[in-house]
């Protein structure tokens, strides 16, 4: 994985702010890598791993979460165990039916 300091520096001021961040771009331009770099930086800064929720919807492990209701319920179940800020990363969220409903309800 290559560091992308310029990209990270652009998003850094928004990390930890209470609004949704969206990383967009053409296929294979480094969106997933950017999310992994952000997660790595959070851990370096001392964020507890349990405060980071990361779901890649291309993985069969999360196939059951590809509609809004199960996704919402899954993330909400994890939230009470997190004291303080939670960082939620969704990769390939376009695979989730009505994903906007889940994201808006979670936040």
C-alpha positions in Angstrom: 0.0 0.0 0.0 1.4 3.4 -1.0 1.0 6.4 1.3 -0.9 9.2 -0.3 0.1 12.2 1.9 -1.5 14.8 -0.3 -4.9 13.1 -0.3 -4.6 12.4 3.4 -3.7 16.1 4.1 -6.8 17.2 2.2 -9.2 15.0 4.2 -7.4 15.3 7.6 -9.2 18.6 8.7 -12.5 16.8 8.4 -11.7 13.7 10.4 -13.5 13.6 13.7 -16.1 16.2 12.6 -19.7 15.2 13.0 -20.7 14.8 9.4 -20.5 12.2 6.7 -17.5 12.1 4.4 -17.7 10.5 1.0 -14.7 9.5 -1.1 -15.6 9.2 -4.8 -13.6 8.5 -7.9 -13.3 6.2 -10.9 -12.8 2.5 -10.4 -9.3 1.5 -9.0 -8.2 5.0 -8.3 -7.4 4.4 -4.6 -10.6 5.0 -2.7 -10.3 1.8 -0.6 -6.6 2.5 0.0 -7.5 6.0 1.2 -9.9 4.5 3.7 -7.3 2.1 5.0 -4.8 4.9 5.3 -7.2 6.9 7.3 -7.9 3.9 9.6 -4.2 3.4 10.0 -3.7 7.1 11.0 -6.5 6.9 13.5 -4.9 3.9 15.1 -1.5 5.7 15.2 -3.3 8.6 17.0 -4.4 6.2 19.7 -8.0 5.5 18.5 -9.1 2.2 20.0 -9.7 -0.5 17.3 -13.1 -1.1 18.8 -14.1 2.4 17.8 -13.5 1.7 14.1 -16.2 -0.1 12.2 -15.1 -1.1 8.7 -17.3 -3.0 6.2 -16.4 -4.0 2.7 -19.6 -5.0 1.0 -17.8 -6.9 -1.8 -16.8 -9.4 0.9 -19.1 -12.4 1.3 -18.6 -12.0 5.0 -21.0 -9.0 4.8 -23.3 -10.3 2.1 -26.2 -10.4 4.6 -25.9 -6.7 5.1 -26.6 -5.7 1.5 -29.9 -4.0 2.3 -30.6 -1.1 4.5 -32.4 -2.7 7.5 -29.8 -5.4 8.3 -27.0 -2.9 7.8 -28.6 -0.4 10.1 -29.3 -3.0 12.8 -25.8 -4.5 12.6 -24.1 -1.1 13.1 -26.5 0.0 15.8 -25.8 -3.2 17.7 -22.1 -2.3 17.7 -22.6 1.3 18.8 -23.5 0.9 22.5 -20.2 -0.9 23.1 -18.3 2.2 21.8 -17.8 5.0 24.3 -17.0 8.3 22.6 -16.5 8.8 18.8 -17.1 5.9 16.4 -15.5 5.9 13.0 -17.6 4.0 10.4 -16.1 3.0 7.0 -18.3 1.5 4.2 -16.5 0.3 1.1 -18.5 -0.4 -2.0 -21.7 0.8 -0.3 -23.4 1.1 -3.7 -24.0 -2.7 -3.4 -26.4 -2.1 -0.5 -30.0 -1.6 -1.5 -31.3 1.7 -0.1 -27.9 2.4 1.5 -28.8 6.1 2.0 -31.6 5.2 4.4 -29.2 3.1 6.5 -26.5 5.8 6.6 -28.9 8.6 7.4 -30.4 6.5 10.2 -27.1 5.5 11.7 -25.7 9.0 11.9 
